Every structure is written in C-alpha cells, then in structure tokens.
Amino acid sequence: MTKTVRFAAEGGPEVLELVDVDLGEPGPGELRLRVEAIGLNRAEAMFRSGSYFERAGEFPAKLGYSASGVVEALGEGVTGFEIGEAVSTVAGFSMRDYGVYGEGAIVPASAVLRRPEGLDAVETVALWGPFLTAYGALVDEGHVRPGDFVLITAASSSVGLATIDVANHLGAIPIAATRTAAKRQRLLDAGAAHVIVTDEEDIAERTLEITGGGGAEFVFDAVAGEGVRKLAAATAKGGALVVYGALDTKETPFPLWFVPTMRLFNAFDLTLDPARLVRAEHFVRAGVRAGTFRPRVDRRFDLADIAGAHRYLEANGQFGKVVVTVGG
C-alpha cells in the first residue's frame, strides 16, 4: 500500500487526507514513480476548492501535477526510460485521471522528463513547471526579442522568477511587479532590472516611465481580473498582454479600446504537443547548463503536512516554489 493524498469533497486545505492506496501496475503508455518531492501549483489549490477550469469527476479525487522521483515500473509500450532512473513529471495530463501527491504515482510516460544533471529531486521539481511556462509564453508563442521590456506580475512566484531568468537569457529587460516593498530587493537580486511596488506605485504610470513612454512589449500576468485595464495601459503599441493565471477570481474584462493584443497562455498547449515539449526541454536544459536558469525553492513541507503546505501556498507569501518532500 502507498500513502497518497486524496480529497472526498471540494473545499479548503482541511479536505486533504493521507490514505493508503494500492497503486497497482502501470497500464499501456504509463509508468510508476516512487516520489521523492512534490512541487505545489496554484492550479492544484483551485482544483481542490472547485474553482479550477475542470473539476474532479469522482471522489475521492487525486491531486498534483509536479513530482520528482525514481522510475519503479514501466507499462506496455513505454520506451526510453529505465527502472531506477531519476525523472520528473510535468503538467501533461488531467487531474481527473492522474495525480502525484503521494509516496508513489502512476502517470503517462509522455508527461515525464529526465532529471537534469547536477540537480536533486527538490530542485528539479521547482524547475520544469515554471521554466516550461516561461519558455512557452515568451519564446514559443511570444517571440520576445533582445531589448524588449517584459512586465511580470506576481513576480515572486516560481513562474515569475523563472520568467525573469528567461527574459535575461534572451537579452530582454524584466520589470517585476510585486504588491509590497518587502520583496523589492530580493527581486532585484533575482535579476529584475526594475521593480514596481503596486501598493505604492501605479503600475501603468511606472511602466511607461521605465520604458520612456513606450510601454512593455510583453506583459505576463498571473492575476487577471480588473487589473488587466492597468496592464493594457502599460503595454506597448503592437505589444502583447498575456494572461496565464487567475489569482483574482473576479470576472476579467476584455478592454477593446486598447491597441495591444490580449490573449491567454495555456501551458497544456505546449506539454501535450510532443514536438513543442521536446524543444522546450532542450531550451530549459541549456539554461541549466549555462547556469542562467535557477530553480528557487521557498519552503519545504513534509507529506504528512500537505494541508499546511496548501495553507501556506494560498497565503501568497512565498518567494519561489513550495515543495513537499516524501520519505525524508
């Protein structure tokens, strides 16, 4: 039996339970993973609470996209992996079907990547999700160029910090937005060229000041809601305002009056496309080898305190990835 996180009803972190489950053997196209570390994602808290774009099909429900560990068993037709190999999962499946919160997990082999040399399980689980998202938005779809200004909201999140690294890697100029001044210096130390404290400064006015009146060529927003009106005003003519998250659960307007393109970025478009995922993997590995991509871990929790880890995630105080460790 394997200790695995399940929830019997939608709700707050308190609905999460650690139960014994017989995982069984992986089916065709699947592999079984002995989990060493789990990276928490905002999407999982939303799935747990019933506010995600899809909801659990049945209860008790599974949870989790990102885990690092070791291959334990291979299903029929799975090639390219070996028993005992260190790997990580990416968000290339539905949580209605699979989940990685636990001591072990069965996942589609198509959603598994080998661990980069020199990184441990905790570092790797903080790497793939954030950097694949940043690459997909800025490079694969966004075509961000050297010298472009990139405005990043929720910049202290794991995706925000990865986006700073990717922007610098491309020769772009990252502008980090954060609510309070407490994280200003840490964001500068993380590579942001400029920091906007939104509780003290108008994000549109400050962005225009930084960019000499032209605005940011690429705006990457994790918040949505009414704030997109200000972000639209901060976007350069011919630029793009790209929304990838919904920290503000209120309705998001589509301000037709502004010139820039506004669109959504969905990481599944990348992770579910084998050719695009291969290119993304090469890009991220190259950044790790060059030392310019740095997975950042904020705080670690034990699997037994998964509810506490979710409470901490939802308090929005982290700087980087919240990680749950398994088996010591």
RODO-2510 file (C-alpha; in nm, 4 decimals, decimal comma):
residues 328
     n   res          X          Y          Z
     1     m     0,0000     0,0000     0,0000
     2     t     0,1144     0,3534    -0,0798
     3     k     0,0317     0,6670     0,1206
     4     t    -0,1431     0,9009    -0,1204
     5     v    -0,3282     1,2316    -0,0848
     6     r    -0,6986     1,2240    -0,1675
     7     f    -0,9944     1,4553    -0,1018
     8     a    -1,3527     1,3391    -0,0624
     9     a    -1,5169     1,6788    -0,1259
    10     e    -1,4202     2,0189    -0,2616
    11     g    -1,3164     2,2719    -0,0010
    12     g    -1,0251     2,4223     0,1877
    13     p    -0,6912     2,2592     0,2704
    14     e    -0,8584     2,0653     0,5503
    15     v    -1,0256     1,8314     0,2978
    16     l    -0,6874     1,6814     0,2038
    17     e    -0,6280     1,3379     0,3556
    18     l    -0,3348     1,0966     0,3500
    19     v    -0,4713     0,7493     0,2835
    20     d    -0,3333     0,4061     0,1920
    21     v    -0,3923     0,3148    -0,1725
    22     d    -0,2935     0,0156    -0,3828
    23     l    -0,1479     0,1851    -0,6891
    24     g    -0,1244    -0,1361    -0,8894
    25     e     0,0790    -0,1640    -1,2069
    26     p     0,1094     0,0989    -1,4829
    27     g    -0,1042     0,0428    -1,7908
    28     p    -0,0074     0,0915    -2,1548
    29     g     0,1805     0,4176    -2,2039
    30     e     0,2180     0,4723    -1,8282
    31     l     0,4960     0,4393    -1,5710
    32     r     0,5016     0,4162    -1,1924
    33     l     0,7122     0,6626    -0,9995
    34     r     0,8497     0,6432    -0,6453
    35     v     0,8026     1,0064    -0,5431
    36     e     1,0751     1,1991    -0,3611
    37     a     0,9487     1,5577    -0,3911
    38     i     0,6282     1,7342    -0,4999
    39     g     0,6062     2,0895    -0,6290
    40     l     0,2848     2,2680    -0,5370
    41     n     0,1000     2,4650    -0,8041
    42     r    -0,1770     2,7208    -0,7693
    43     a    -0,3858     2,5116    -1,0083
    44     e    -0,3976     2,2305    -0,7512
    45     a    -0,5391     2,4553    -0,4793
    46     m    -0,8028     2,5712    -0,7268
    47     f    -0,8833     2,2117    -0,8286
    48     r    -0,9182     2,1168    -0,4623
    49     s    -1,1554     2,4080    -0,3960
    50     g    -1,3636     2,3633    -0,7124
    51     s    -1,2509     2,6874    -0,8808
    52     y    -1,0248     2,5344    -1,1494
    53     f    -1,1249     2,5163    -1,5174
    54     e    -1,2036     2,1478    -1,4642
    55     r    -1,3410     1,9766    -1,1560
    56     a    -1,2966     1,6352    -1,0044
    57     g    -1,5023     1,3741    -1,1886
    58     e    -1,5406     1,1474    -0,8869
    59     f    -1,4436     1,1288    -0,5210
    60     p    -1,2133     1,0588    -0,3529
    61     a    -1,0143     1,2631    -0,6039
    62     k    -0,6449     1,2736    -0,6914
    63     l    -0,4286     1,5852    -0,6971
    64     g    -0,0965     1,7090    -0,8298
    65     y     0,0959     1,7770    -1,1494
    66     s     0,4635     1,8080    -1,0499
    67     a     0,6726     1,5392    -0,8837
    68     s     1,0317     1,4198    -0,8903
    69     g     1,1396     1,0678    -0,8120
    70     v     1,2601     0,7370    -0,9496
    71     v     1,1018     0,5072    -1,2099
    72     e     0,9715     0,1889    -1,0439
    73     a     0,7771     0,0164    -1,3230
    74     l     0,7072     0,0594    -1,6944
    75     g     0,3780    -0,0078    -1,8663
    76     e     0,3349    -0,1763    -2,2026
    77     g     0,4830     0,0170    -2,4916
    78     v     0,6883     0,2577    -2,2802
    79     t     1,0406     0,3051    -2,4110
    80     g     1,3213     0,5481    -2,3388
    81     f     1,3129     0,5067    -1,9601
    82     e     1,4847     0,2622    -1,7277
    83     i     1,3921     0,1274    -1,3847
    84     g     1,5730     0,3345    -1,1232
    85     e     1,6106     0,6396    -1,3473
    86     a     1,5643     0,9827    -1,1860
    87     v     1,2787     1,1699    -1,3536
    88     s     1,0142     1,4391    -1,3026
    89     t     0,6563     1,4857    -1,4167
    90     v     0,5109     1,7889    -1,5941
    91     a     0,1518     1,9054    -1,6305
    92     g     0,0734     1,6884    -1,9296
    93     f    -0,2430     1,5186    -1,8044
    94     s    -0,5758     1,5892    -1,6349
    95     m    -0,6039     1,5661    -1,2566
    96     r    -0,9372     1,3976    -1,3176
    97     d    -0,7279     1,0986    -1,4314
    98     y    -0,3888     1,1246    -1,2584
    99     g    -0,2289     1,2804    -0,9515
   100     v     0,1195     1,2821    -0,7996
   101     y     0,0574     1,3781    -0,4349
   102     g     0,1842     1,0716    -0,2513
   103     e     0,4691     0,8301    -0,1937
   104     g     0,4137     0,6938    -0,5432
   105     a     0,2203     0,7748    -0,8584
   106     i     0,1229     0,6272    -1,1926
   107     v     0,1448     0,8835    -1,4734
   108     p     0,1563     0,8964    -1,8545
   109     a     0,5122     0,8444    -1,9750
   110     s     0,4549     1,1338    -2,2166
   111     a     0,4449     1,3682    -1,9151
   112     v     0,7818     1,2550    -1,7741
   113     l     1,1242     1,4149    -1,8277
   114     r     1,4663     1,3002    -1,7094
   115     r     1,6274     1,4896    -1,4249
   116     p     1,8937     1,7392    -1,5415
   117     e     2,2462     1,6544    -1,4344
   118     g     2,3541     1,8313    -1,1176
   119     l     2,0048     1,8911    -0,9753
   120     d     1,8423     1,6959    -0,6937
   121     a     1,4763     1,5974    -0,6646
   122     v     1,3721     1,9157    -0,4830
   123     e     1,5494     2,1464    -0,7273
   124     t     1,4099     1,9596    -1,0278
   125     v     1,0509     1,9779    -0,9095
   126     a     1,0985     2,3551    -0,8866
   127     l     1,2433     2,3701    -1,2378
   128     w     1,0243     2,2160    -1,5071
   129     g     0,6822     2,3686    -1,4461
   130     p     0,7937     2,7311    -1,4024
   131     f     1,0526     2,7297    -1,6806
   132     l     0,8366     2,5438    -1,9325
   133     t     0,5650     2,8027    -1,8688
   134     a     0,8046     3,0949    -1,9085
   135     y     0,9578     2,9456    -2,2242
   136     g     0,6189     2,8669    -2,3765
   137     a     0,4866     3,2168    -2,3235
   138     l     0,7948     3,4267    -2,4024
   139     v     0,9706     3,2176    -2,6676
   140     d     0,7450     2,9562    -2,8243
   141     e     0,4440     3,1870    -2,8596
   142     g     0,5628     3,5352    -2,7607
   143     h     0,8744     3,5743    -2,9777
   144     v     1,0248     3,8116    -2,7221
   145     r     1,3360     3,9810    -2,8621
   146     p     1,6537     4,1238    -2,7085
   147     g     1,5823     4,4718    -2,5794
   148     d     1,2084     4,4102    -2,5279
   149     f     1,0636     4,5169    -2,1948
   150     v     0,8860     4,2290    -2,0182
   151     l     0,6463     4,3245    -1,7376
   152     i     0,5825     4,0366    -1,4943
   153     t     0,3061     4,0364    -1,2315
   154     a     0,3199     3,8083    -0,9253
   155     a     0,6932     3,8205    -0,9902
   156     s     0,7918     3,6417    -0,6682
   157     s     0,6042     3,3264    -0,7686
   158     s     0,8033     3,0355    -0,9113
   159     v     0,6794     3,1199    -1,2628
   160     g     0,7518     3,4897    -1,2121
   161     l     1,1095     3,4209    -1,1047
   162     a     1,1598     3,1788    -1,3948
   163     t     1,0293     3,4462    -1,6321
   164     i     1,2905     3,6902    -1,5011
   165     d     1,5605     3,4333    -1,5779
   166     v     1,4238     3,3573    -1,9257
   167     a     1,3895     3,7273    -2,0102
   168     n     1,7504     3,7898    -1,9087
   169     h     1,8617     3,4810    -2,1022
   170     l     1,7009     3,6299    -2,4142
   171     g     1,8513     3,9740    -2,3611
   172     a     1,5136     4,1250    -2,2748
   173     i     1,4568     4,3635    -1,9821
   174     p     1,2462     4,2181    -1,6981
   175     i     1,0248     4,4513    -1,4948
   176     a     0,8981     4,2747    -1,1827
   177     a     0,5727     4,3795    -1,0181
   178     t     0,5051     4,2951    -0,6530
   179     r     0,2428     4,4146    -0,4073
   180     t     0,4699     4,5219    -0,1196
   181     a     0,8172     4,6670    -0,0821
   182     a     0,9274     4,3675     0,1279
   183     k     1,0282     4,1723    -0,1828
   184     r     1,1816     4,4581    -0,3825
   185     q     1,5473     4,3828    -0,3071
   186     r     1,5026     4,0067    -0,3438
   187     l     1,3557     4,0588    -0,6908
   188     l     1,6453     4,2850    -0,7877
   189     d     1,8860     4,0214    -0,6574
   190     a     1,6959     3,7621    -0,8641
   191     g     1,7729     3,9556    -1,1822
   192     a     1,4876     4,2029    -1,2265
   193     a     1,6071     4,5190    -1,3993
   194     h     1,3268     4,7195    -1,2354
   195     v     1,0726     4,6522    -0,9596
   196     i     0,7298     4,8123    -0,9313
   197     v     0,5609     4,8006    -0,5880
   198     t     0,1953     4,8097    -0,6797
   199     d     0,0700     4,9065    -0,3305
   200     e     0,2751     5,2257    -0,3632
   201     e     0,3041     5,2914    -0,7373
   202     d     0,0663     5,2982    -1,0324
   203     i     0,1786     5,0058    -1,2471
   204     a     0,0857     5,1703    -1,5770
   205     e     0,2460     5,5057    -1,4971
   206     r     0,5612     5,3464    -1,3592
   207     t     0,5972     5,1098    -1,6571
   208     l     0,5641     5,3982    -1,9010
   209     e     0,8248     5,5907    -1,7018
   210     i     1,0685     5,2953    -1,7091
   211     t     1,0166     5,2376    -2,0819
   212     g     1,0470     5,6001    -2,1837
   213     g     0,6764     5,6252    -2,2594
   214     g     0,6629     5,3301    -2,4966
   215     g     0,5258     5,0631    -2,2647
   216     a     0,6281     4,6990    -2,2260
   217     e     0,6385     4,4887    -2,5418
   218     f     0,5329     4,1807    -2,3437
   219     v     0,3184     4,1760    -2,0295
   220     f     0,2866     3,8404    -1,8487
   221     d     0,0018     3,8407    -1,5982
   222     a    -0,0844     3,5802    -1,3341
   223     v    -0,3661     3,7804    -1,1750
   224     a    -0,6352     3,8680    -1,4344
   225     g    -0,9481     4,0471    -1,3069
   226     e    -0,9947     4,4229    -1,3306
   227     g    -0,6205     4,4761    -1,3154
   228     v    -0,5862     4,3986    -1,6847
   229     r    -0,7124     4,7512    -1,7588
   230     k    -0,3999     4,8987    -1,5982
   231     l    -0,1813     4,6380    -1,7670
   232     a    -0,3323     4,7280    -2,1034
   233     a    -0,2280     5,0871    -2,0482
   234     a     0,1237     4,9648    -1,9662
   235     t     0,1548     4,7596    -2,2878
   236     a     0,3400     4,8977    -2,5891
   237     k     0,1674     4,9619    -2,9181
   238     g     0,1898     4,6369    -3,1096
   239     g     0,2796     4,4533    -2,7889
   240     a     0,1073     4,1641    -2,6154
   241     l    -0,0742     4,1305    -2,2831
   242     v    -0,0722     3,7598    -2,1987
   243     v    -0,2758     3,6240    -1,9068
   244     y    -0,1724     3,2839    -1,7713
   245     g    -0,3304     3,2742    -1,4246
   246     a    -0,6357     3,3825    -1,2303
   247     l    -0,5289     3,4833    -0,8797
   248     d    -0,8147     3,7339    -0,8966
   249     t    -1,1219     3,5140    -0,9309
   250     k    -1,3449     3,8046    -1,0347
   251     e    -1,4508     3,8426    -1,3967
   252     t    -1,1766     3,9635    -1,6298
   253     p    -1,2792     4,2388    -1,8738
   254     f    -1,1600     4,2499    -2,2314
   255     p    -1,0894     4,6213    -2,2833
   256     l    -1,1465     4,6548    -2,6559
   257     w    -1,0265     5,0111    -2,6615
   258     f    -0,6603     4,9294    -2,6262
   259     v    -0,4190     4,8630    -2,9095
   260     p    -0,2116     4,5644    -2,7844
   261     t    -0,3066     4,2034    -2,8346
   262     m    -0,4615     4,0376    -2,5279
   263     r    -0,4655     3,6606    -2,5094
   264     l    -0,4449     3,3635    -2,2763
   265     f    -0,1466     3,1339    -2,2436
   266     n    -0,2261     2,7697    -2,1707
   267     a     0,0769     2,5579    -2,0828
   268     f    -0,1129     2,2432    -2,1854
   269     d    -0,0836     2,3546    -2,5472
   270     l     0,2901     2,3002    -2,5056
   271     t     0,3068     1,9999    -2,2704
   272     l     0,0544     1,7959    -2,4701
   273     d     0,2364     1,8570    -2,8002
   274     p     0,5387     1,6206    -2,8155
   275     a     0,7345     1,8295    -3,0660
   276     r     0,6863     2,1539    -2,8742
   277     l     0,7701     1,9836    -2,5445
   278     v     1,0978     1,8483    -2,6856
   279     r     1,2027     2,1972    -2,7966
   280     a     1,1073     2,3387    -2,4565
   281     e     1,3035     2,0674    -2,2780
   282     h     1,6167     2,1461    -2,4818
   283     f     1,5799     2,5166    -2,4062
   284     v     1,5470     2,4630    -2,0302
   285     r     1,8332     2,2137    -2,0137
   286     a     2,0563     2,4593    -2,1994
   287     g     1,9740     2,7311    -1,9473
   288     v     2,0547     2,4977    -1,6580
   289     r     2,3890     2,4028    -1,8136
   290     a     2,4712     2,7686    -1,8703
   291     g     2,3857     2,8487    -1,5088
   292     t     2,1284     3,1124    -1,6048
   293     f     1,8190     2,9128    -1,5054
   294     r     1,7977     2,8688    -1,1287
   295     p     1,5121     2,6764    -0,9696
   296     r     1,4151     2,8557    -0,6494
   297     v     1,2615     2,6776    -0,3527
   298     d     1,0850     2,8884    -0,0923
   299     r     0,9900     2,6377     0,1775
   300     r     0,9674     2,2618     0,2282
   301     f     0,6883     2,0685     0,3977
   302     d     0,6572     1,7009     0,4836
   303     l     0,3924     1,4978     0,3036
   304     a     0,2118     1,4447     0,6340
   305     d     0,1534     1,8234     0,6482
   306     i     0,0070     1,8578     0,2989
   307     a    -0,2838     2,0661     0,4347
   308     g    -0,0381     2,3066     0,5983
   309     a     0,1539     2,3318     0,2722
   310     h    -0,1663     2,4303     0,0890
   311     r    -0,2488     2,6902     0,3541
   312     y     0,0965     2,8403     0,3124
   313     l     0,0625     2,8399    -0,0679
   314     e    -0,2684     3,0242    -0,0516
   315     a    -0,1290     3,2883     0,1877
   316     n     0,0720     3,4237    -0,1109
   317     g     0,3843     3,4987     0,0906
   318     q     0,6254     3,2658    -0,0902
   319     f     0,9299     3,3598    -0,2948
   320     g     0,9675     3,0670    -0,5330
   321     k     0,8306     2,7124    -0,5252
   322     v     0,6625     2,5492    -0,2266
   323     v     0,7856     2,1902    -0,2127
   324     v     0,6617     1,8823    -0,0262
   325     t     0,9240     1,6193     0,0482
   326     v     0,8473     1,2483     0,0690
   327     g     1,0281     0,9829     0,2700
   328     g     1,2727     1,2146     0,4399
***
